[in-house]
């Protein structure tokens, strides 16, 4: 399937990147970042990555292991306060086996006007107080949790003495020469940031009033409902904002024999499939989900929320990485990458 055919059917702005360690094979942009004013998406247009951020958080945690500031089997309660089983480890938060809840996070957002004075600690404390029940024993099973990665962000701050966003900039983005307008946790250039959209004739649009407050929704533009710019209350579980090409540069680093971000041991660990407490493999590493397509194993992280959807992948056996980012809420990134990546991994 050609990208243009997919866009014709979906009608969304899109970025698609394919990389090897040494080269960027594809850096494609199409559609509109602003539908009303017909402003085209370009390769530098930024979009919200949402849960793709979790893999970046995992890299930060493994950097702290490399620096011997933490150990993966440390109890997270050593660094942050939480209401769950006090034996939960950093490792279990990374691979989602901590057994803590995962309430719908759609309302864990705030407006751009609130961002400068936003109190993240108060927001997290409220979420923990409302969702304090342990779901499963630590290590028992895979159970995805945004709260778990929010706690990991707090641990990064406690150990380093830096705000999470500052640590990520200094230790992940800057070593790869990624500028704030390419990848960060703020909308660095509003002119080159895509508006998020929700398709007018969709189930989510019909029920949107039950999911989010009215201030989120703006006006319709050619069959698309424009969504206000937002920030997530917890940047560590989904706050990254950037372009597909910027995420592609992170994949390029991870595809190399040696990484600028991680030691060889931690790089290997990032791609090692995890187990639960009875030594059954789960479809997770310490930061990636694991799947196969056409018999080819790949590691991926998908993210989606108000107005955006994204997914990045690494096919280690092929030496290939790919990223797709769109500025619409409803998008089948799995189907898209399964079809478009086939040309590069066959």
Residue frames as qw, qx, qy, qz and C-alpha x, y, z in Angstrom:
[[0.000, 0.887, 0.461, 0.000, 0.00, 0.00, 0.00],
 [0.389, 0.426, -0.019, 0.816, 1.29, 3.45, -0.95],
 [0.179, -0.305, -0.480, 0.803, 1.27, 6.20, 1.67],
 [0.219, 0.048, -0.188, -0.956, -0.82, 8.43, -0.59],
 [0.489, -0.262, -0.721, -0.416, -3.51, 5.74, -0.87],
 [0.418, -0.382, -0.714, 0.412, -3.67, 5.45, 2.87],
 [0.065, -0.250, -0.216, 0.942, -3.98, 9.22, 3.30],
 [0.308, -0.122, -0.481, -0.811, -6.71, 9.39, 0.68],
 [0.538, -0.396, -0.725, -0.165, -8.77, 6.97, 2.76],
 [0.494, -0.457, -0.545, 0.500, -7.88, 8.33, 6.21],
 [0.083, 0.848, 0.233, 0.468, -7.62, 12.04, 5.35],
 [0.578, -0.795, -0.043, 0.179, -5.07, 12.89, 8.07],
 [0.197, 0.857, -0.459, 0.127, -1.74, 14.62, 8.34],
 [0.977, -0.184, 0.071, 0.084, 1.03, 12.06, 8.73],
 [0.086, 0.782, -0.616, -0.030, 4.77, 11.57, 9.14],
 [0.996, -0.026, 0.083, -0.006, 6.44, 8.26, 8.32],
 [0.034, 0.806, -0.591, -0.001, 10.12, 7.52, 8.90],
 [0.996, -0.012, -0.032, 0.086, 12.24, 4.43, 8.22],
 [0.032, -0.868, 0.490, -0.071, 15.82, 4.27, 9.48],
 [0.888, 0.037, -0.355, 0.290, 18.88, 2.09, 9.78],
 [0.618, -0.584, -0.119, 0.513, 21.66, 2.84, 12.23],
 [0.438, -0.206, 0.264, 0.835, 23.48, 4.88, 9.58],
 [0.007, -0.128, -0.490, -0.862, 20.77, 6.19, 7.26],
 [0.430, 0.383, 0.463, -0.673, 17.27, 7.62, 7.08],
 [0.265, 0.131, 0.843, 0.449, 15.66, 5.64, 4.28],
 [0.067, -0.653, -0.605, -0.451, 12.27, 7.38, 4.37],
 [0.121, -0.333, -0.412, 0.839, 11.26, 10.76, 5.81],
 [0.036, -0.420, -0.662, -0.620, 7.79, 11.32, 4.42],
 [0.088, 0.368, 0.498, -0.780, 5.27, 13.98, 5.43],
 [0.095, -0.312, -0.655, -0.682, 1.81, 14.58, 3.99],
 [0.286, -0.696, -0.657, -0.041, -1.57, 16.03, 4.86],
 [0.028, -0.755, -0.022, -0.655, -2.31, 19.07, 6.97],
 [0.368, -0.107, -0.628, 0.678, -1.15, 20.27, 10.36],
 [0.204, 0.380, 0.342, -0.835, -3.86, 22.96, 10.19],
 [0.330, 0.411, 0.811, 0.253, -6.85, 21.87, 8.12],
 [0.148, 0.868, 0.385, -0.275, -8.69, 25.21, 8.15],
 [0.052, 0.886, -0.249, -0.387, -5.71, 27.16, 6.83],
 [0.902, 0.427, -0.031, 0.050, -4.38, 24.29, 4.65],
 [0.073, -0.807, 0.583, -0.059, -0.96, 24.31, 6.30],
 [0.862, 0.220, -0.452, -0.066, 0.92, 21.19, 5.28],
 [0.819, -0.514, 0.229, 0.107, 2.65, 18.79, 7.64],
 [0.492, 0.725, -0.473, 0.094, 6.41, 18.82, 7.00],
 [0.789, 0.045, -0.555, 0.259, 9.18, 16.55, 8.36],
 [0.251, 0.198, -0.506, 0.801, 9.88, 19.02, 11.18],
 [0.524, -0.470, -0.164, -0.691, 6.24, 19.40, 12.31],
 [0.016, 0.177, -0.852, 0.492, 5.87, 18.35, 15.95],
 [0.676, -0.326, -0.424, -0.507, 3.08, 16.20, 17.34],
 [0.568, -0.501, 0.488, -0.434, 2.23, 14.72, 20.73],
 [0.412, 0.302, -0.857, -0.070, 3.77, 11.26, 21.16],
 [0.786, -0.395, 0.037, -0.474, 1.82, 10.24, 24.28],
 [0.878, -0.389, 0.274, -0.051, 2.81, 6.73, 25.44],
 [0.795, 0.472, -0.193, 0.330, 5.75, 6.45, 23.03],
 [0.090, -0.815, 0.380, -0.428, 7.39, 8.51, 25.79],
 [0.855, -0.453, 0.207, -0.147, 7.52, 5.44, 28.04],
 [0.914, 0.200, -0.034, 0.351, 10.41, 3.93, 26.09],
 [0.284, 0.703, -0.244, 0.605, 12.35, 7.16, 26.58],
 [0.552, -0.673, 0.266, -0.414, 11.62, 6.99, 30.30],
 [0.983, -0.149, 0.078, 0.068, 12.87, 3.39, 30.33],
 [0.687, 0.482, -0.175, 0.515, 16.13, 4.51, 28.70],
 [0.103, -0.756, 0.284, -0.580, 16.54, 7.16, 31.41],
 [0.814, -0.490, 0.206, -0.235, 16.03, 4.55, 34.14],
 [0.957, 0.092, 0.012, 0.275, 18.62, 2.24, 32.55],
 [0.378, 0.696, -0.245, 0.559, 21.04, 5.17, 32.38],
 [0.437, -0.702, 0.326, -0.458, 20.71, 5.49, 36.16],
 [0.972, -0.185, 0.141, 0.026, 21.46, 1.78, 36.46],
 [0.752, 0.468, -0.119, 0.448, 24.57, 2.33, 34.31],
 [0.074, 0.725, -0.298, 0.617, 25.60, 5.18, 36.62],
 [0.512, -0.122, -0.767, 0.368, 25.14, 2.83, 39.62],
 [0.206, -0.238, 0.256, -0.914, 22.67, 5.25, 41.19],
 [0.769, -0.066, 0.249, -0.586, 19.89, 2.65, 41.34],
 [0.122, -0.139, 0.970, 0.155, 19.38, -1.09, 40.86],
 [0.438, -0.127, -0.583, -0.672, 16.53, -2.61, 38.90],
 [0.571, -0.362, -0.736, -0.023, 15.43, -4.70, 41.87],
 [0.059, 0.010, -0.442, 0.895, 15.35, -1.76, 44.28],
 [0.020, 0.655, 0.736, -0.171, 11.93, -1.17, 45.79],
 [0.159, 0.602, 0.282, 0.730, 10.42, 1.92, 44.19],
 [0.462, -0.830, -0.296, -0.096, 9.25, 2.96, 47.69],
 [0.675, -0.313, -0.053, 0.666, 12.89, 3.72, 48.46],
 [0.293, 0.064, 0.247, 0.922, 12.60, 6.72, 46.14],
 [0.309, -0.252, -0.232, -0.887, 8.91, 7.72, 45.93],
 [0.328, 0.074, 0.722, -0.605, 5.89, 7.37, 48.20],
 [0.479, -0.029, -0.588, -0.651, 3.00, 5.27, 46.92],
 [0.660, -0.232, 0.354, -0.621, 0.00, 3.38, 48.40],
 [0.879, 0.195, -0.354, -0.253, 0.72, 0.02, 46.77],
 [0.952, -0.230, -0.062, 0.190, 2.64, -3.08, 47.83],
 [0.199, -0.918, 0.317, 0.130, 5.92, -1.77, 49.23],
 [0.678, -0.268, 0.607, 0.315, 7.86, -4.62, 47.59],
 [0.656, 0.722, 0.217, 0.035, 7.21, -3.37, 44.05],
 [0.610, -0.337, 0.307, 0.648, 10.52, -2.99, 42.21],
 [0.149, 0.646, -0.283, -0.693, 11.75, -0.64, 39.52],
 [0.052, -0.128, 0.893, 0.428, 12.00, -3.62, 37.17],
 [0.161, 0.461, 0.868, -0.087, 8.33, -4.47, 37.70],
 [0.212, 0.758, 0.212, -0.579, 7.25, -0.92, 36.91],
 [0.054, 0.513, -0.568, -0.641, 9.31, -0.95, 33.71],
 [0.125, 0.031, -0.907, -0.400, 7.79, -4.19, 32.40],
 [0.564, -0.197, -0.131, -0.791, 4.27, -3.57, 33.76],
 [0.646, -0.178, -0.742, 0.000, 4.23, -6.47, 36.22],
 [0.028, 0.216, -0.539, 0.814, 3.85, -4.31, 39.35],
 [0.206, -0.451, -0.868, 0.003, 0.14, -5.13, 39.52],
 [0.008, -0.408, -0.349, 0.843, -0.98, -1.53, 40.12],
 [0.433, 0.658, 0.575, -0.219, -4.11, 0.01, 38.58],
 [0.253, -0.004, 0.467, 0.847, -4.51, 1.68, 35.22],
 [0.262, 0.693, 0.525, -0.420, -7.54, 3.99, 35.30],
 [0.496, 0.678, 0.383, 0.383, -8.50, 5.76, 32.09],
 [0.464, -0.382, -0.071, 0.796, -6.04, 8.69, 31.87],
 [0.286, 0.626, 0.460, 0.561, -7.98, 10.90, 29.44],
 [0.212, -0.935, -0.198, -0.203, -8.59, 13.58, 32.07],
 [0.689, -0.523, 0.048, 0.500, -4.98, 13.64, 33.28],
 [0.474, 0.424, 0.260, 0.727, -4.31, 16.70, 31.16],
 [0.135, -0.758, -0.279, 0.574, -4.14, 20.47, 31.57],
 [0.462, 0.861, 0.197, 0.086, -4.28, 23.44, 29.23],
 [0.628, 0.361, -0.083, 0.684, -1.29, 25.32, 27.88],
 [0.143, -0.774, 0.046, -0.615, -2.37, 28.34, 29.97],
 [0.771, -0.609, 0.066, -0.175, -2.03, 26.27, 33.16],
 [0.912, 0.192, -0.254, 0.260, 1.28, 24.70, 32.27],
 [0.294, 0.611, -0.411, 0.609, 3.80, 27.13, 33.77],
 [0.325, -0.445, 0.501, -0.667, 2.26, 26.91, 37.26],
 [0.859, -0.119, -0.361, -0.342, 1.01, 23.33, 37.07],
 [0.405, -0.544, 0.659, -0.326, 1.63, 21.27, 40.22],
 [0.648, 0.207, -0.698, -0.224, 2.51, 17.78, 39.02],
 [0.161, 0.111, -0.875, 0.443, 3.05, 16.40, 42.53],
 [0.436, 0.122, 0.446, -0.772, -0.44, 17.45, 43.59],
 [0.712, 0.264, -0.313, -0.570, -1.92, 15.86, 40.46],
 [0.519, 0.202, -0.830, 0.036, -0.10, 12.58, 41.12],
 [0.072, -0.048, 0.772, -0.630, -1.11, 12.58, 44.79],
 [0.610, 0.168, 0.164, -0.757, -4.77, 12.96, 43.76],
 [0.721, 0.262, -0.539, -0.348, -4.52, 10.06, 41.30],
 [0.347, 0.181, -0.873, 0.290, -2.84, 7.82, 43.89],
 [0.265, 0.007, 0.623, -0.736, -5.44, 8.66, 46.54],
 [0.699, 0.240, 0.045, -0.673, -8.28, 7.80, 44.15],
 [0.867, 0.308, -0.354, -0.166, -6.66, 4.64, 42.77],
 [0.192, -0.677, 0.658, -0.270, -4.82, 3.09, 45.70],
 [0.887, -0.122, 0.375, -0.238, -5.88, -0.55, 45.44],
 [0.156, -0.435, 0.832, 0.308, -3.37, -3.16, 44.31],
 [0.770, 0.265, -0.220, -0.537, -4.74, -5.20, 41.37],
 [0.951, 0.105, -0.288, 0.052, -2.31, -8.15, 41.44],
 [0.737, -0.577, 0.163, 0.312, 0.65, -9.30, 43.47],
 [0.101, 0.841, -0.428, -0.316, 3.91, -7.76, 42.23],
 [0.050, -0.440, 0.851, 0.281, 5.43, -9.86, 39.46],
 [0.596, 0.178, 0.740, -0.256, 2.36, -12.08, 39.08],
 [0.547, 0.533, 0.600, 0.240, 1.29, -10.96, 35.61],
 [0.223, 0.130, 0.271, 0.927, 1.54, -8.28, 32.95],
 [0.013, -0.804, -0.586, 0.100, -0.89, -5.43, 33.66],
 [0.373, 0.463, 0.136, 0.793, -0.27, -2.16, 31.84],
 [0.325, -0.800, -0.407, 0.297, -0.18, 0.96, 34.01],
 [0.276, 0.777, 0.016, 0.566, 0.39, 4.63, 33.24],
 [0.515, -0.836, 0.089, -0.164, 0.71, 5.24, 36.96],
 [0.899, -0.237, 0.124, 0.347, 3.76, 2.97, 37.07],
 [0.601, 0.369, 0.119, 0.699, 5.70, 5.14, 34.62],
 [0.149, -0.873, -0.050, -0.461, 4.53, 8.28, 36.39],
 [0.744, -0.655, 0.110, 0.070, 6.17, 6.88, 39.53],
 [0.821, 0.057, 0.153, 0.547, 9.34, 6.14, 37.55],
 [0.274, 0.736, 0.078, 0.614, 9.47, 9.78, 36.51],
 [0.469, -0.842, 0.072, -0.256, 9.34, 10.74, 40.17],
 [0.886, -0.328, 0.146, 0.294, 12.15, 8.33, 40.89],
 [0.633, 0.445, 0.095, 0.627, 14.31, 9.94, 38.18],
 [0.049, -0.843, 0.018, -0.535, 13.77, 13.31, 39.84],
 [0.720, -0.684, 0.091, -0.072, 14.52, 12.00, 43.33],
 [0.891, -0.124, 0.154, 0.409, 17.76, 10.29, 42.30],
 [0.573, 0.398, 0.164, 0.698, 19.12, 13.02, 40.03],
 [0.216, -0.565, -0.280, 0.745, 17.87, 16.14, 41.78],
 [0.040, 0.126, -0.411, -0.902, 16.64, 17.40, 38.39],
 [0.656, 0.336, 0.224, -0.638, 13.19, 17.85, 36.97],
 [0.757, 0.175, 0.621, 0.098, 12.34, 14.89, 34.76],
 [0.572, 0.801, 0.170, 0.037, 12.16, 17.09, 31.65],
 [0.003, -0.905, 0.421, 0.053, 15.57, 18.61, 32.37],
 [0.589, -0.358, 0.715, 0.119, 17.18, 15.22, 32.87],
 [0.745, 0.413, 0.516, 0.087, 15.73, 13.90, 29.61],
 [0.390, 0.919, -0.051, -0.005, 16.97, 16.95, 27.71],
 [0.142, -0.824, 0.548, 0.033, 20.52, 16.76, 29.10],
 [0.453, -0.359, 0.816, 0.024, 20.99, 13.00, 28.99],
 [0.620, 0.319, 0.712, 0.083, 18.93, 11.78, 26.03],
 [0.474, 0.838, 0.272, -0.008, 18.12, 14.60, 23.61],
 [0.005, 0.931, -0.321, -0.176, 21.31, 16.65, 23.76],
 [0.515, -0.391, 0.710, 0.280, 23.71, 13.67, 23.32],
 [0.552, 0.367, 0.693, 0.284, 21.87, 12.94, 20.06],
 [0.142, -0.126, 0.224, 0.956, 21.98, 16.64, 19.10],
 [0.062, -0.620, -0.724, -0.296, 18.19, 16.90, 19.18],
 [0.029, 0.201, -0.127, 0.971, 17.07, 20.50, 19.63],
 [0.223, 0.270, 0.665, -0.659, 14.05, 21.51, 21.79],
 [0.531, 0.395, -0.069, -0.746, 12.08, 22.37, 18.67],
 [0.481, 0.236, -0.783, -0.316, 12.65, 18.79, 17.43],
 [0.690, -0.295, -0.661, -0.025, 11.90, 16.80, 20.58],
 [0.058, 0.251, -0.538, 0.803, 11.08, 17.83, 24.12],
 [0.143, -0.453, -0.842, 0.258, 8.24, 18.21, 26.59],
 [0.126, 0.637, 0.252, -0.718, 6.99, 21.63, 25.53],
 [0.556, 0.712, 0.385, 0.189, 5.49, 23.02, 22.36],
 [0.510, -0.391, 0.126, 0.756, 8.68, 24.84, 21.43],
 [0.012, 0.152, -0.396, -0.906, 7.43, 26.35, 18.17],
 [0.462, 0.417, 0.601, -0.501, 3.66, 26.79, 18.04],
 [0.468, 0.593, -0.264, -0.599, 3.83, 27.73, 14.33],
 [0.448, 0.368, -0.779, -0.238, 5.28, 24.31, 13.48],
 [0.221, -0.015, 0.903, -0.368, 3.17, 22.25, 15.89],
 [0.251, -0.237, -0.770, -0.536, 0.26, 20.32, 14.39],
 [0.558, -0.180, 0.232, -0.776, -3.27, 20.80, 15.63],
 [0.141, 0.020, 0.986, -0.091, -4.88, 17.61, 16.87],
 [0.522, 0.035, -0.280, -0.805, -8.15, 16.44, 15.32],
 [0.407, 0.117, 0.867, -0.264, -11.04, 14.05, 15.87],
 [0.055, -0.150, -0.750, -0.642, -13.01, 12.79, 12.90],
 [0.441, -0.073, 0.098, -0.889, -16.52, 14.25, 12.92],
 [0.856, -0.017, -0.212, -0.472, -18.27, 11.03, 11.93],
 [0.457, 0.241, -0.814, 0.267, -16.79, 8.70, 14.53],
 [0.642, -0.518, -0.565, -0.005, -17.98, 6.94, 17.66],
 [0.509, -0.240, -0.357, 0.746, -15.52, 8.86, 19.80],
 [0.020, -0.200, -0.100, -0.974, -16.94, 12.15, 18.58],
 [0.515, -0.475, -0.513, -0.497, -20.43, 10.97, 19.51],
 [0.727, -0.546, -0.400, 0.118, -19.41, 10.19, 23.10],
 [0.481, 0.379, -0.274, 0.742, -16.75, 12.87, 23.60],
 [0.315, -0.656, 0.057, -0.684, -18.84, 14.81, 26.11],
 [0.878, -0.455, -0.079, -0.128, -18.66, 11.88, 28.53],
 [0.880, 0.057, -0.138, 0.450, -14.87, 11.61, 28.21],
 [0.474, 0.014, -0.096, 0.875, -13.45, 15.13, 28.37],
 [0.023, -0.669, -0.375, 0.642, -14.42, 18.64, 29.43],
 [0.465, 0.809, 0.359, -0.008, -15.90, 21.12, 26.97],
 [0.059, -0.902, 0.259, 0.341, -12.81, 23.38, 26.86],
 [0.560, -0.225, 0.692, 0.395, -10.96, 20.68, 24.91],
 [0.494, 0.464, 0.676, 0.291, -13.20, 20.90, 21.87],
 [0.034, -0.409, 0.146, 0.900, -12.94, 23.71, 19.32],
 [0.587, 0.495, 0.024, -0.640, -14.57, 24.09, 15.90],
 [0.822, 0.232, 0.508, 0.113, -15.12, 21.73, 12.97],
 [0.084, 0.690, -0.459, -0.553, -12.80, 22.04, 10.01],
 [0.548, 0.370, -0.606, -0.443, -13.84, 20.11, 6.87],
 [0.881, -0.112, -0.397, -0.230, -15.27, 17.17, 8.78],
 [0.652, 0.020, -0.558, 0.513, -12.68, 17.24, 11.56],
 [0.448, -0.869, -0.179, -0.110, -13.12, 18.55, 15.10],
 [0.397, 0.591, -0.423, 0.561, -10.10, 20.57, 16.17],
 [0.747, -0.530, -0.362, 0.173, -8.80, 19.82, 19.67],
 [0.163, -0.953, 0.209, -0.149, -7.10, 22.29, 22.01],
 [0.524, 0.457, -0.617, 0.369, -3.40, 21.87, 22.73],
 [0.758, -0.615, 0.011, -0.217, -2.87, 20.09, 26.05],
 [0.204, 0.547, -0.762, 0.280, -0.07, 18.87, 28.30],
 [0.768, -0.258, -0.585, -0.041, -0.17, 15.60, 30.21],
 [0.527, -0.803, 0.115, -0.256, -0.12, 15.87, 33.99],
 [0.743, -0.473, 0.434, 0.188, 2.70, 13.30, 34.14],
 [0.403, 0.748, -0.424, -0.314, 5.33, 13.81, 31.41],
 [0.196, -0.438, 0.875, 0.060, 7.09, 10.51, 32.15],
 [0.527, 0.209, 0.818, -0.095, 4.15, 8.38, 31.03],
 [0.485, 0.557, 0.622, 0.260, 3.30, 10.29, 27.89],
 [0.013, -0.892, -0.167, 0.420, 4.45, 13.89, 27.62],
 [0.442, -0.261, 0.469, 0.718, 7.00, 13.90, 24.79],
 [0.468, 0.809, 0.215, -0.285, 6.35, 16.22, 21.85],
 [0.276, -0.523, 0.584, 0.557, 8.35, 15.88, 18.66],
 [0.619, 0.498, -0.335, -0.506, 8.58, 14.80, 15.04],
 [0.993, 0.061, 0.094, -0.046, 8.82, 11.30, 13.62],
 [0.657, 0.587, -0.328, 0.341, 12.31, 12.09, 12.33],
 [0.173, -0.678, 0.523, -0.487, 13.43, 13.05, 15.87],
 [0.841, -0.250, 0.396, -0.270, 12.17, 9.74, 17.24],
 [0.904, 0.409, -0.104, 0.068, 13.87, 8.09, 14.28],
 [0.303, 0.706, -0.516, 0.379, 17.21, 9.43, 15.48],
 [0.555, -0.466, 0.567, -0.391, 16.66, 7.75, 18.85],
 [0.963, 0.123, 0.205, -0.128, 15.93, 4.48, 17.03],
 [0.654, 0.651, -0.334, 0.192, 19.14, 4.92, 15.02],
 [0.110, -0.657, 0.636, -0.388, 21.13, 5.12, 18.24],
 [0.743, -0.222, 0.533, -0.340, 19.47, 1.96, 19.59],
 [0.917, 0.386, 0.019, -0.098, 20.10, 0.11, 16.31],
 [0.340, 0.759, -0.538, 0.139, 23.84, 0.58, 16.51],
 [0.765, 0.034, -0.589, 0.258, 26.30, -1.96, 17.85],
 [0.381, -0.254, -0.492, 0.740, 27.05, 0.56, 20.60],
 [0.082, -0.849, -0.472, -0.220, 24.69, 3.24, 21.89],
 [0.209, 0.459, -0.217, 0.836, 25.52, 6.81, 22.84],
 [0.518, -0.538, 0.000, -0.665, 22.76, 6.60, 25.45],
 [0.884, -0.374, 0.149, -0.238, 23.28, 3.22, 27.11],
 [0.284, -0.528, 0.795, 0.093, 26.04, 0.80, 28.02],
 [0.410, 0.184, -0.807, -0.381, 26.24, -2.38, 25.96],
 [0.082, -0.145, -0.939, 0.301, 24.77, -4.31, 28.91],
 [0.281, 0.428, 0.469, -0.719, 21.80, -1.98, 29.29],
 [0.435, 0.366, -0.414, -0.711, 21.21, -1.86, 25.54],
 [0.312, 0.035, -0.937, -0.155, 20.98, -5.64, 25.55],
 [0.028, 0.282, 0.808, -0.517, 18.66, -5.52, 28.56],
 [0.355, 0.351, 0.065, -0.864, 16.35, -3.06, 26.82],
 [0.621, 0.266, -0.487, -0.554, 15.65, -5.73, 24.18],
 [0.158, 0.102, -0.969, 0.161, 15.53, -8.76, 26.50],
 [0.554, -0.398, -0.491, -0.542, 12.07, -10.28, 26.91],
 [0.271, -0.404, 0.560, -0.670, 10.80, -10.14, 30.49],
 [0.450, -0.194, -0.871, -0.030, 9.32, -12.86, 32.68],
 [0.557, -0.637, -0.059, -0.529, 6.74, -12.87, 35.46],
 [0.400, -0.611, 0.586, -0.351, 7.41, -14.25, 38.94],
 [0.861, -0.065, 0.495, -0.095, 6.89, -17.87, 37.80],
 [0.311, -0.412, 0.655, 0.552, 9.33, -17.45, 34.88],
 [0.525, 0.568, 0.618, 0.138, 6.72, -17.25, 32.13],
 [0.294, 0.008, 0.278, 0.915, 7.68, -14.88, 29.33],
 [0.226, 0.770, 0.445, -0.399, 5.50, -11.83, 28.85],
 [0.549, 0.593, 0.347, 0.476, 5.29, -9.75, 25.68],
 [0.113, -0.989, 0.047, -0.087, 7.36, -6.96, 27.23],
 [0.662, 0.205, -0.339, 0.636, 10.97, -5.94, 27.75],
 [0.345, -0.564, -0.357, 0.659, 12.04, -3.20, 30.15],
 [0.032, 0.534, -0.055, -0.843, 10.49, -0.55, 27.91],
 [0.332, 0.211, -0.601, -0.696, 9.20, -2.20, 24.71],
 [0.826, 0.134, 0.378, -0.396, 6.25, -4.39, 23.81],
 [0.178, -0.329, 0.855, 0.360, 7.11, -7.45, 21.70],
 [0.762, 0.405, 0.292, -0.413, 5.24, -8.80, 18.63],
 [0.419, -0.108, 0.739, 0.516, 5.73, -10.53, 15.31],
 [0.583, 0.612, 0.067, -0.530, 4.54, -9.66, 11.82],
 [0.802, 0.505, -0.286, -0.141, 4.92, -12.23, 9.00],
 [0.945, -0.113, -0.171, 0.256, 7.19, -14.23, 11.30],
 [0.454, 0.453, -0.244, 0.728, 9.49, -11.26, 11.94],
 [0.494, -0.607, -0.486, 0.390, 9.97, -10.21, 15.54],
 [0.202, 0.580, 0.006, 0.789, 9.80, -6.54, 16.42],
 [0.314, -0.421, -0.541, 0.657, 9.77, -4.25, 19.44],
 [0.013, 0.570, 0.394, 0.721, 7.30, -1.37, 19.55],
 [0.092, -0.415, -0.557, 0.713, 5.68, 1.37, 21.58],
 [0.010, 0.584, 0.586, 0.563, 2.37, 2.91, 20.61],
 [0.109, -0.325, -0.438, 0.831, 0.86, 6.12, 21.92],
 [0.058, -0.492, -0.572, -0.654, -2.40, 7.93, 21.48],
 [0.122, -0.473, -0.573, 0.658, -4.62, 10.53, 23.09],
 [0.236, 0.805, 0.362, -0.407, -6.39, 13.80, 22.44],
 [0.402, 0.857, -0.081, -0.314, -5.85, 14.51, 18.76],
 [0.236, 0.686, -0.675, -0.133, -2.78, 12.39, 18.02],
 [0.970, -0.111, 0.209, -0.057, -1.62, 8.81, 17.49],
 [0.238, 0.764, -0.599, -0.040, 1.87, 7.40, 17.05],
 [0.964, -0.191, 0.185, 0.031, 3.90, 4.20, 16.97],
 [0.202, 0.762, -0.611, -0.077, 7.59, 3.40, 16.71],
 [0.994, -0.036, 0.092, -0.047, 9.20, 0.03, 16.00],
 [0.022, -0.685, 0.711, 0.159, 12.57, -1.68, 15.85],
 [0.976, 0.175, -0.059, -0.116, 13.13, -4.87, 13.82],
 [0.410, -0.734, 0.518, 0.157, 16.47, -6.00, 15.28],
 [0.756, 0.014, 0.608, 0.244, 16.91, -8.92, 12.89],
 [0.549, 0.678, 0.364, 0.325, 16.60, -6.55, 9.95],
 [0.450, -0.177, -0.035, 0.874, 18.44, -3.55, 11.36],
 [0.038, -0.477, -0.428, -0.767, 15.40, -1.38, 10.64],
 [0.038, -0.416, -0.610, 0.673, 13.36, 1.09, 12.71],
 [0.007, -0.474, -0.545, -0.692, 10.18, 2.92, 11.77],
 [0.005, 0.360, 0.505, -0.785, 7.94, 5.66, 13.16],
 [0.034, -0.538, -0.579, -0.611, 4.49, 6.90, 12.20],
 [0.062, -0.379, -0.485, 0.786, 2.86, 9.97, 13.77],
 [0.008, -0.526, -0.607, -0.596, -0.53, 11.46, 12.85],
 [0.081, -0.014, 0.334, -0.939, -2.58, 14.38, 14.11],
 [0.649, -0.240, -0.301, -0.656, -5.84, 12.52, 14.55],
 [0.553, -0.380, 0.585, -0.455, -7.14, 10.49, 17.46],
 [0.885, 0.113, 0.412, -0.188, -8.46, 7.44, 15.58],
 [0.453, 0.686, -0.535, -0.198, -5.69, 5.78, 13.58],
 [0.986, -0.111, 0.125, -0.006, -4.69, 2.15, 13.10],
 [0.012, 0.826, -0.553, -0.106, -0.92, 2.48, 13.41],
 [0.620, -0.227, 0.750, 0.045, -0.46, -1.30, 13.61],
 [0.724, 0.519, 0.454, 0.029, -2.12, -1.86, 10.25],
 [0.321, 0.932, -0.153, -0.074, -0.26, 1.05, 8.70],
 [0.168, -0.725, 0.663, 0.077, 3.20, -0.09, 9.80],
 [0.723, -0.008, 0.690, 0.022, 2.50, -3.74, 9.03],
 [0.683, 0.647, 0.335, 0.059, 1.76, -2.73, 5.44],
 [0.281, 0.939, -0.191, 0.047, 4.27, 0.07, 4.85],
 [0.376, -0.693, 0.614, 0.044, 7.22, -1.53, 6.68],
 [0.910, 0.118, 0.397, 0.004, 6.86, -4.73, 4.64],
 [0.626, 0.761, -0.118, 0.124, 8.88, -3.18, 1.80],
 [0.080, 0.809, -0.511, 0.278, 11.86, -2.71, 4.11],
 [0.507, -0.451, 0.681, -0.275, 11.85, -5.91, 6.19],
 [0.943, 0.226, 0.061, -0.236, 11.08, -8.58, 3.62]]
